[in-house]
Amino acid sequence: MNPKVSDVVGIINKLAPFSFAEDWDNSGLQVGDPDSPVGRLMISLDACRESVESAIDKQCQLLLTHHPFLFKPTKRINLSHYSGHLIKLAIKNDLSIVSMHTNYDIAEAGINDLLAQYIGLKSSEPLTTTGWDELVKLVVFVPAGHEEKVLEALFQFSGFIGNYSDCSFQASGTGTFKPLAGANPFIGKINTREYARETRVEVLVRKEDMSEAVAALIKAHPYEEPAFDLHPLLNRGKSRGLGRIGELEKSVSLDVFARQIKEVFSLEGLRIVGAGNREIKRVAVCGGSGASLLRDADRQGADVLVTGDVKYHDARDAQALGLALVDIGHFHSEVLMIRELAPRLAQELAKKRYDVEIFSCDLERDPFAYL
């Protein structure tokens, strides 16, 4: 079965909730019909001529990009201009365009987590904080002996506290109920009060996962009408934000660190600010243009910030702070999303039994060349 564009957008919203996006951003459906079916989709960094034409050649119905195709408010659409021509191409060929920008930068396993992983940080956390997960305590009463099946269903969405998973609390007690006419009870008889040994199970769930967690609970629970409670909490869950900061396995000099990055990202060249013999251990990263996070990196004790689009005055500010910089370019700090997002999206589509062929655009190139 082929999903609609809106179905794919819903899956993307699960991987990188659009609510995470910065206020100035324009993520989401850019061009197209939410009700159009999708049998083929392509992932690219930009909605440029190469990626749009490639998606059309592959007979794709959806192009999923990182950078928004329409970023600033559009005052006019002139079909003879570059953007107008691409809009015409997309609409004429029933190609919808969806972008996941700062929501994917901020999301877990998004651009910045990928950067941290490629660079080799042991563990990382957000460099800036833009929000926290809202938590709900889900309480359900389960007949004795069926706890494990219910917990397995819930732990897909819950049970995380810090660096621990499968977290729950259980307490035994006695539940009562009387099946009425029309009921199909798991235990007990119609019009007879039943006393059952039950276990109270408590888990923490992110508010955004609450509906799916409840659906999984109902499916796994043996009762026809399981009893459960949802309690909103004031506790803050895991923080989220732009950039990441973490530590290398062992210290290296800035020169060695830069050469390793050049090799990992297959770069023709990169720019460095700082003494080559400086020891690097604590590393901050930010995909795209992350020089605005210089002071955040400094406050958190980073030895170096790895990002792109560093300007002259940014470099001077870094020198004044005593912070090293490695500029790998905007393109190379984000293009890795193409190959890494495809398998995750395929897995989520398969869970819903959607039949979609996914292509990764391999035609995009860094607009900058090195002599």
C-alpha positions in Angstrom: 0.0 0.0 0.0 1.3 3.5 -0.9 1.1 6.2 1.7 -0.1 9.7 1.0 2.2 12.7 1.3 0.6 13.5 4.6 1.3 10.0 5.9 5.0 10.4 5.1 5.0 13.9 6.7 3.5 12.2 9.8 6.4 9.7 9.9 8.9 12.5 9.5 7.2 14.3 12.4 7.8 11.3 14.6 11.5 11.2 13.6 12.0 15.0 13.9 8.9 16.7 15.3 8.2 19.9 13.4 7.4 21.5 16.7 11.2 21.4 17.4 11.9 23.8 14.5 13.1 27.4 15.3 10.5 30.1 14.9 12.3 31.6 11.9 12.4 28.3 10.1 10.0 27.0 7.4 10.0 23.2 7.7 7.3 20.9 6.4 5.4 20.7 3.1 6.8 23.3 0.6 5.1 22.3 -2.6 2.4 19.7 -3.4 -0.8 18.0 -2.5 -1.0 16.3 1.0 -3.4 13.7 -0.4 -1.2 12.6 -3.3 0.0 8.9 -3.1 3.7 8.2 -2.7 5.3 5.2 -4.3 8.8 6.6 -4.7 10.7 9.3 -2.9 14.1 10.9 -3.0 16.2 12.4 -0.2 18.5 15.4 -1.0 20.2 18.2 0.8 18.6 20.9 -1.3 15.7 21.3 -3.7 18.0 22.4 -6.5 17.8 21.7 -10.3 19.9 18.5 -10.0 17.8 17.0 -7.2 14.4 18.0 -8.6 15.2 16.7 -12.1 16.7 13.5 -10.7 13.5 12.9 -8.6 11.4 13.4 -11.7 13.6 11.1 -13.7 13.2 8.4 -11.1 9.4 9.0 -11.2 9.3 10.0 -7.5 6.2 11.6 -6.1 8.1 13.2 -3.1 11.4 15.0 -2.7 12.5 15.2 1.0 15.1 17.8 1.6 17.0 19.3 4.5 17.1 22.9 3.5 13.7 24.5 2.9 12.8 25.0 -0.8 10.8 28.1 0.2 12.5 29.9 3.0 11.6 33.5 2.8 8.0 34.7 2.1 7.3 34.3 -1.7 6.0 37.5 -3.2 5.8 36.3 -6.8 6.3 33.2 -8.8 7.9 34.0 -12.2 8.2 30.8 -14.2 11.2 32.2 -16.1 13.2 32.6 -12.9 15.2 29.7 -11.2 12.8 29.1 -8.3 9.7 29.6 -10.3 10.9 27.1 -12.9 11.5 24.5 -10.2 8.1 25.1 -8.8 6.6 24.6 -12.3 8.7 21.4 -12.8 7.5 20.0 -9.5 3.8 20.8 -9.9 3.8 19.7 -13.6 5.3 16.3 -12.6 3.2 15.8 -9.5 6.3 16.0 -7.3 5.7 17.2 -3.7 8.6 18.8 -1.8 8.9 18.4 2.0 11.7 19.9 4.1 13.0 19.0 7.5 15.4 21.7 8.6 16.1 22.9 12.2 13.7 20.2 13.5 16.2 17.6 12.1 19.2 19.6 13.4 17.7 19.5 16.9 16.1 16.0 16.9 17.8 12.9 18.3 19.8 11.0 15.6 19.6 14.2 13.5 22.3 16.2 11.8 24.2 17.2 14.9 24.1 13.7 16.5 25.4 12.3 13.1 28.2 14.9 13.1 29.2 14.0 16.7 29.2 10.3 15.7 31.3 10.8 12.6 33.8 12.9 14.5 34.1 10.2 17.2 32.7 11.8 20.3 32.2 9.2 23.1 28.9 10.8 24.2 27.3 14.1 23.5 24.5 16.4 24.6 22.9 19.6 23.2 25.2 22.6 23.0 22.2 24.9 23.5 18.9 24.1 25.0 15.7 25.0 23.1 13.3 22.9 25.0 12.6 19.8 27.0 10.5 16.7 26.5 7.1 17.0 28.2 6.5 13.9 30.3 3.3 11.9 31.2 3.1 9.1 33.8 1.1 6.2 32.4 -0.4 4.0 35.0 -2.1 0.7 34.0 -3.5 -2.2 36.0 -2.5 -5.6 34.6 -3.7 -9.1 35.7 -0.9 -11.0 37.5 1.3 -13.0 35.0 0.7 -10.6 32.1 3.0 -7.8 33.2 5.9 -8.6 30.8 3.9 -8.5 27.7 2.4 -5.1 28.5 5.8 -3.8 29.5 7.4 -4.9 26.3 4.8 -3.0 24.3 5.2 0.1 26.4 9.0 0.1 26.5 9.0 0.9 22.7 7.8 4.4 23.7 8.7 4.8 27.4 10.8 3.8 30.4 13.7 6.1 29.7 15.2 8.0 32.6 18.6 9.6 31.8 20.9 6.9 30.5 18.6 4.1 31.7 16.0 2.3 29.8 13.2 -0.2 30.7 12.3 1.8 33.8 9.0 1.1 35.5 7.4 0.6 39.0 5.1 -2.2 39.9 2.9 -2.9 43.0 0.5 -5.7 43.6 -3.1 -5.3 44.7 -6.7 -6.4 44.1 -8.9 -5.1 41.4 -12.7 -5.5 41.1 -15.1 -5.3 38.2 -18.5 -6.7 37.2 -18.9 -7.6 33.5 -22.3 -6.3 32.2 -24.5 -7.6 29.4 -22.6 -7.4 26.1 -19.2 -7.6 27.6 -16.6 -10.2 26.6 -14.5 -10.5 29.8 -11.0 -12.0 29.9 -11.9 -13.5 33.3 -15.2 -13.5 35.3 -18.8 -14.0 34.5 -21.6 -11.6 33.4 -23.3 -9.8 36.2 -20.9 -11.2 38.8 -18.4 -9.1 40.7 -14.9 -10.4 40.1 -11.9 -10.0 42.4 -8.6 -10.2 40.5 -4.9 -10.1 41.5 -3.5 -7.2 39.5 -0.3 -5.3 39.2 -0.1 -1.5 39.1 2.5 -0.7 36.4 3.9 2.9 36.1 6.1 4.2 33.3 7.1 7.6 31.9 6.1 8.5 28.4 6.9 11.6 26.3 3.7 13.5 25.7 4.3 13.3 21.9 4.4 9.5 22.1 1.3 9.2 24.4 -1.2 8.2 21.7 1.0 5.5 20.2 1.9 4.2 23.7 -1.8 3.9 24.7 -2.6 2.1 21.4 0.2 -0.3 22.0 -1.0 -0.8 25.6 -4.5 -1.6 24.5 -3.3 -4.1 21.9 -1.0 -5.9 24.4 -3.3 -5.9 27.4 -5.5 -9.0 27.9 -8.5 -7.2 29.2 -11.3 -6.0 26.9 -11.3 -2.6 28.6 -7.9 -2.1 30.4 -7.9 0.5 33.2 -5.2 3.1 32.8 -4.4 6.7 34.0 -2.4 9.5 32.3 -0.8 12.0 34.7 0.8 15.2 33.3 4.1 15.9 35.1 6.0 19.0 35.9 9.2 17.0 35.6 11.4 18.0 32.7 12.4 15.2 30.4 15.5 15.0 28.1 16.7 18.4 26.9 16.9 19.2 23.2 18.7 22.0 21.3 21.1 23.0 18.5 24.6 21.7 18.3 26.3 19.0 20.4 29.2 18.8 22.8 31.2 15.8 23.9 34.7 14.4 24.3 37.1 12.4 22.2 38.4 9.0 23.4 41.8 10.6 23.8 43.3 14.1 23.3 45.0 14.9 20.0 46.6 18.0 18.6 44.5 20.4 16.5 46.5 19.6 13.4 45.9 15.8 13.9 42.2 16.4 14.7 41.8 18.5 11.5 43.5 15.9 9.3 41.3 13.2 10.8 38.2 15.2 10.0 39.4 15.9 6.5 39.7 12.2 5.9 36.4 11.2 7.5 34.4 13.7 5.5 36.5 13.3 2.3 37.2 17.0 2.1 39.4 18.8 -0.5 40.2 21.3 2.2 39.1 23.0 5.4 39.9 26.1 7.5 41.4 26.1 11.0 41.6 28.8 13.6 44.0 28.1 16.4 47.5 26.8 17.1 48.2 23.4 15.4 49.8 22.0 18.5 46.9 22.8 20.7 45.5 19.8 22.6 41.9 18.9 21.6 39.7 16.8 23.9 36.3 18.4 24.4 34.6 19.1 21.0 31.5 21.1 20.1 29.8 20.6 16.7 27.0 22.3 14.8 25.9 21.5 11.3 25.5 24.2 8.7 26.2 27.7 10.0 27.1 27.4 13.7 29.4 30.2 14.4 26.6 31.9 16.4 27.2 29.2 19.0 30.8 30.2 19.7 30.1 31.5 23.2 27.9 28.5 24.1 30.9 26.3 23.1 33.2 28.4 25.2 30.9 28.4 28.2 30.7 24.6 28.1 34.5 24.2 28.0 35.0 23.2 24.4 38.5 23.2 23.0 37.2 23.4 19.4 34.0 24.1 17.5 33.5 22.2 14.3 31.0 23.9 11.9 30.6 25.6 8.6 30.3 29.1 7.1 32.7 30.8 9.5 33.1 34.5 8.7 36.2 36.6 9.4 34.8 38.3 12.5 33.7 34.9 13.8 37.3 33.7 13.6 38.5 36.9 15.4 35.9 36.3 18.2 37.1 32.7 18.5 40.7 33.8 18.9 39.6 36.3 21.6 37.9 33.5 23.4 40.8 31.1 23.1 38.6 28.7 21.2 39.8 26.7 18.2 37.6 26.4 15.0 37.5 23.9 12.3 35.3 25.0 9.3 34.4 22.0 7.2 31.9 23.9 5.1 28.1 24.1 5.2 27.6 21.4 2.5 29.9 18.7 4.1 28.6 19.3 7.6 25.0 18.3 6.5 25.2 16.2 3.3 25.7 13.1 5.4 21.9 13.3 6.3 21.1 11.8 2.8 22.6 8.4 3.4 21.8 8.2 7.1 18.1 9.2 6.9 17.2 6.8 4.2 17.3 3.5 6.3 15.5 5.1 9.2 12.7 6.3 7.0 12.5 3.0 5.3 12.2 1.2 8.7 9.4 3.5 9.8 7.5 3.1 6.5 7.8 -0.7 6.8 6.3 -0.6 10.3 3.2 0.8 8.8 3.4 -1.6 5.9 3.8 1.2 3.4 5.3 0.3 0.0 7.7 3.1 -0.9 11.0 3.0 -2.8 13.6 5.4 -1.5 16.4 7.0 -3.5 19.3 9.0 -2.2 20.3 11.9 -4.5 24.0 11.6 -5.4 24.2 14.5 -7.8 24.6 17.4 -5.4 28.1 18.9 -5.0 29.6 21.5 -2.7 29.3 24.8 -4.7 32.8 25.8 -3.5 35.9 24.4 -5.1 39.5 24.5 -3.9 42.6 25.3 -6.0 
